Amino acid sequence: MTQDLFRQDAQLRECSATVTALSEAGVVLDRTVFYPLGGGQAGDSGWLVLADGRTLAIADTRKVKDEQGQATADIAHLPAPGQETLLAELQVGQALTARIDWARRHRPMRFHTSTHLLCHLVAQPVNGCSITADAARLDFHMTEPLDKDVLNAGLARLVAAALPVTVGAVSDAELDANPALVKSMSVQPPRGSGQVRTIHIAALPGSDQAVDLQPCGGTHVSNTAEIGTVVVTKIEKKSAQSRRVVLGFAA
């Protein structure tokens, strides 16, 4: 299995690693800072840097699937087109450096944390999510209209409050006892290890209630101030019981 270093420290930009498998799925490493596509968040791109300084460009990152199509604990790094010659030189057991495209990664981190702020402002179940380097969206299961100006004011207030964002965990039993922690209707947190990873956004001054606490496997900034100026660019009625909120960064 690939050790997913990004789970505990999303600020890591590179790490030493060893090739454990080579296949059509991509390059599998024993450890990585690359986030694989999942939970609505796009996979990372970047480079695998060989000992002699040559670089293999990585276009995307995915979880390796088994014969039944189920995701495994291995993470595959997908080379960009035109890398065939260098790729052919790689060998299992080879040491290299895995380095993400930080400029691209940081944007989904900011967007993903912003979607948690939206969950606080809207407080309705989520039935769809997409987070890329260019935009983010959440689909809320609700019938009432949403006001763009109200949401933008709320986002600006939470970003300006500079609230700490931390990684934690709850046990399966704790999650079973408090199912309201799960905001998503379409994606359930992984079970089986006994612990479920959570993201916690601290309470506003004068409050003892966290702005957000929910299971999440994605990458996030460490403080809401790091998000910068994020705005609601569009609100759509997707169905009678669904309202889509699209986020972007102010120019």
C-alpha positions as CSV (number, residue, x, y, z in Angstrom):
1,M,0.0,0.0,0.0
2,T,1.1,3.6,-0.7
3,Q,1.7,5.7,2.4
4,D,-0.4,8.8,1.8
5,L,1.6,11.6,3.4
6,F,-0.8,14.3,2.3
7,R,-3.5,13.0,4.7
8,Q,-1.7,14.4,7.8
9,D,0.2,17.3,6.2
10,A,-1.2,18.8,3.1
11,Q,1.6,21.4,3.0
12,L,4.2,18.8,2.0
13,R,5.4,19.6,-1.5
14,E,7.8,16.7,-2.1
15,C,9.1,13.5,-0.5
16,S,11.6,10.7,-1.2
17,A,10.0,7.5,-2.5
18,T,10.6,4.1,-4.0
19,V,8.9,2.6,-7.1
20,T,6.9,-0.4,-6.0
21,A,5.0,-1.2,-9.3
22,L,4.9,-0.2,-12.9
23,S,1.8,-0.9,-15.1
24,E,-0.8,0.6,-17.4
25,A,-2.3,2.1,-14.2
26,G,0.8,4.2,-13.8
27,V,3.8,4.5,-11.4
28,V,3.1,3.2,-7.9
29,L,5.3,4.4,-5.0
30,D,5.7,3.3,-1.4
31,R,4.9,6.8,-0.3
32,T,3.6,10.0,-1.9
33,V,2.5,13.6,-1.5
34,F,0.3,13.3,-4.6
35,Y,-3.5,13.4,-3.8
36,P,-5.4,10.9,-5.9
37,L,-8.8,11.7,-7.5
38,G,-11.6,11.0,-5.0
39,G,-14.2,12.6,-2.8
40,G,-15.0,15.1,-5.5
41,Q,-11.5,16.5,-5.6
42,A,-9.2,16.3,-8.6
43,G,-6.0,14.4,-8.5
44,D,-2.6,16.1,-8.3
45,S,-0.1,16.7,-11.1
46,G,3.6,17.3,-10.7
47,W,6.9,15.4,-11.3
48,L,8.9,12.3,-10.4
49,V,12.5,13.5,-10.1
50,L,15.1,10.8,-10.8
51,A,18.5,10.7,-9.0
52,D,20.2,12.2,-12.0
53,G,17.8,15.2,-12.0
54,R,15.7,14.2,-15.0
55,T,12.0,14.6,-14.4
56,L,9.0,12.4,-15.4
57,A,5.9,14.7,-15.7
58,I,2.8,13.4,-13.9
59,A,-0.5,14.5,-15.4
60,D,-2.9,13.0,-12.9
61,T,-3.0,10.7,-9.8
62,R,-5.6,7.9,-9.2
63,K,-6.2,5.1,-6.8
64,V,-5.3,1.7,-8.2
65,K,-8.4,-0.6,-8.7
66,D,-8.5,-4.3,-8.2
67,E,-10.0,-6.8,-10.6
68,Q,-13.5,-6.1,-9.3
69,G,-13.0,-2.3,-9.9
70,Q,-12.7,-1.5,-6.3
71,A,-10.1,1.1,-5.1
72,T,-7.1,-0.3,-3.3
73,A,-4.6,1.3,-0.9
74,D,-2.1,1.8,-3.8
75,I,-1.8,5.2,-5.6
76,A,-0.8,5.4,-9.2
77,H,0.9,8.4,-10.8
78,L,-0.1,8.8,-14.4
79,P,2.7,10.1,-16.7
80,A,1.9,12.9,-19.1
81,P,2.0,12.1,-22.9
82,G,5.4,11.9,-24.4
83,Q,7.1,10.4,-21.4
84,E,7.5,6.9,-22.9
85,T,11.3,6.8,-23.2
86,L,12.0,7.9,-19.6
87,L,9.1,5.8,-18.3
88,A,10.7,2.7,-19.8
89,E,13.9,3.3,-17.8
90,L,12.1,3.2,-14.4
91,Q,12.5,0.0,-12.4
92,V,10.8,-1.4,-9.3
93,G,13.0,-0.6,-6.3
94,Q,14.2,2.7,-7.9
95,A,14.5,5.7,-5.6
96,L,13.3,9.1,-6.7
97,T,11.6,12.2,-5.4
98,A,7.9,12.8,-5.8
99,R,7.2,16.6,-6.2
100,I,3.7,18.1,-6.7
101,D,2.8,21.1,-8.8
102,W,2.2,23.2,-5.7
103,A,0.7,26.2,-7.5
104,R,-2.0,23.9,-8.9
105,R,-2.5,21.9,-5.7
106,H,-2.9,25.0,-3.5
107,R,-6.0,26.1,-5.4
108,P,-8.0,23.0,-4.7
109,M,-6.9,23.1,-1.1
110,R,-8.3,26.6,-0.8
111,F,-11.5,25.7,-2.7
112,H,-12.0,22.5,-0.6
113,T,-11.8,24.4,2.7
114,S,-14.2,27.0,1.2
115,T,-16.8,24.2,0.6
116,H,-16.7,23.4,4.3
117,L,-17.4,27.0,5.1
118,L,-20.4,26.8,2.7
119,C,-21.7,23.8,4.6
120,H,-21.7,26.0,7.7
121,L,-23.5,28.8,5.9
122,V,-26.1,26.7,4.2
123,A,-26.5,23.8,6.7
124,Q,-28.2,21.4,4.3
125,P,-27.3,17.9,3.1
126,V,-24.9,17.8,0.2
127,N,-25.8,15.6,-2.8
128,G,-22.9,16.5,-5.2
129,C,-19.5,18.0,-5.1
130,S,-16.6,18.9,-7.5
131,I,-13.3,20.6,-6.6
132,T,-10.7,21.4,-9.2
133,A,-7.9,24.0,-9.5
134,D,-10.3,26.3,-11.4
135,A,-13.6,26.1,-9.5
136,A,-15.6,24.3,-6.9
137,R,-19.3,23.5,-6.5
138,L,-21.6,22.0,-4.0
139,D,-25.1,20.7,-4.7
140,F,-27.4,21.1,-1.7
141,H,-30.5,19.0,-1.1
142,M,-33.0,21.8,-0.5
143,T,-35.9,23.6,-2.0
144,E,-35.4,27.2,-0.6
145,P,-33.6,29.8,-2.8
146,L,-30.1,31.0,-1.8
147,D,-28.9,34.6,-1.9
148,K,-25.5,35.1,-3.5
149,D,-24.8,38.3,-1.6
150,V,-25.6,36.8,1.8
151,L,-23.3,33.8,1.0
152,N,-20.5,36.0,-0.2
153,A,-20.7,38.1,3.0
154,G,-20.6,35.0,5.1
155,L,-17.6,33.6,3.3
156,A,-15.7,36.9,3.6
157,R,-16.5,36.9,7.4
158,L,-15.2,33.4,7.9
159,V,-12.1,33.9,5.9
160,A,-11.3,37.1,7.7
161,A,-11.7,35.4,11.1
162,A,-8.5,33.4,10.4
163,L,-9.9,30.2,11.9
164,P,-7.5,27.2,12.4
165,V,-8.2,24.2,10.3
166,T,-7.0,20.9,11.7
167,V,-7.1,17.2,10.9
168,G,-8.5,14.8,13.4
169,A,-10.3,11.5,13.7
170,V,-13.4,9.9,15.2
171,S,-14.0,6.3,15.8
172,D,-16.5,4.3,13.9
173,A,-18.6,4.0,17.0
174,E,-18.5,7.8,17.6
175,L,-19.6,8.4,14.0
176,D,-22.4,5.9,14.3
177,A,-23.6,7.8,17.5
178,N,-23.5,11.1,15.6
179,P,-24.5,10.5,12.0
180,A,-25.2,14.2,11.5
181,L,-21.4,14.7,11.1
182,V,-21.7,13.2,7.6
183,K,-22.9,16.1,5.4
184,S,-22.7,14.2,2.1
185,M,-25.6,12.1,0.8
186,S,-23.6,10.6,-2.1
187,V,-20.2,9.9,-0.6
188,Q,-19.9,8.0,2.7
189,P,-16.6,8.0,4.7
190,P,-14.5,4.9,4.5
191,R,-15.0,2.4,7.3
192,G,-13.1,-0.6,8.5
193,S,-9.9,0.8,10.1
194,G,-11.7,1.8,13.3
195,Q,-10.9,5.5,12.7
196,V,-12.4,8.0,10.3
197,R,-10.4,11.1,9.3
198,T,-12.1,14.5,10.0
199,I,-11.6,18.1,9.2
200,H,-12.3,20.6,12.0
201,I,-12.7,24.4,11.5
202,A,-12.5,26.2,14.8
203,A,-15.3,28.2,16.3
204,L,-15.8,31.9,15.8
205,P,-14.7,34.2,18.6
206,G,-17.4,34.2,21.3
207,S,-18.8,30.8,20.2
208,D,-18.1,27.3,21.5
209,Q,-19.5,25.6,18.4
210,A,-17.1,24.6,15.7
211,V,-17.7,26.2,12.3
212,D,-17.4,22.8,10.8
213,L,-16.6,19.2,11.8
214,Q,-17.1,16.4,9.3
215,P,-15.4,13.3,7.9
216,C,-13.2,14.3,4.8
217,G,-10.2,12.8,3.1
218,G,-9.3,15.8,1.0
219,T,-6.5,18.4,1.3
220,H,-7.2,21.7,3.1
221,V,-5.4,24.9,4.1
222,S,-4.3,25.3,7.7
223,N,-6.2,28.5,8.4
224,T,-9.2,30.1,6.7
225,A,-7.3,33.3,6.0
226,E,-5.2,31.2,3.6
227,I,-8.2,30.8,1.4
228,G,-8.1,34.4,0.2
229,T,-10.9,36.1,-1.7
230,V,-13.3,33.3,-2.7
231,V,-16.8,34.3,-4.1
232,V,-20.0,32.6,-5.2
233,T,-20.0,33.0,-8.9
234,K,-23.3,31.2,-9.6
235,I,-26.3,29.7,-7.9
236,E,-28.4,27.3,-10.0
237,K,-31.6,25.4,-9.4
238,K,-30.6,21.9,-10.6
239,S,-33.9,20.3,-9.8
240,A,-36.9,20.7,-7.5
241,Q,-34.8,19.7,-4.6
242,S,-31.3,20.7,-5.5
243,R,-29.5,24.1,-5.4
244,R,-26.0,24.3,-6.9
245,V,-23.5,26.8,-5.5
246,V,-20.4,27.5,-7.7
247,L,-17.2,29.1,-6.2
248,G,-14.4,30.9,-7.8
249,F,-11.5,33.2,-6.8
250,A,-11.9,36.9,-7.2
251,A,-9.7,38.4,-10.0
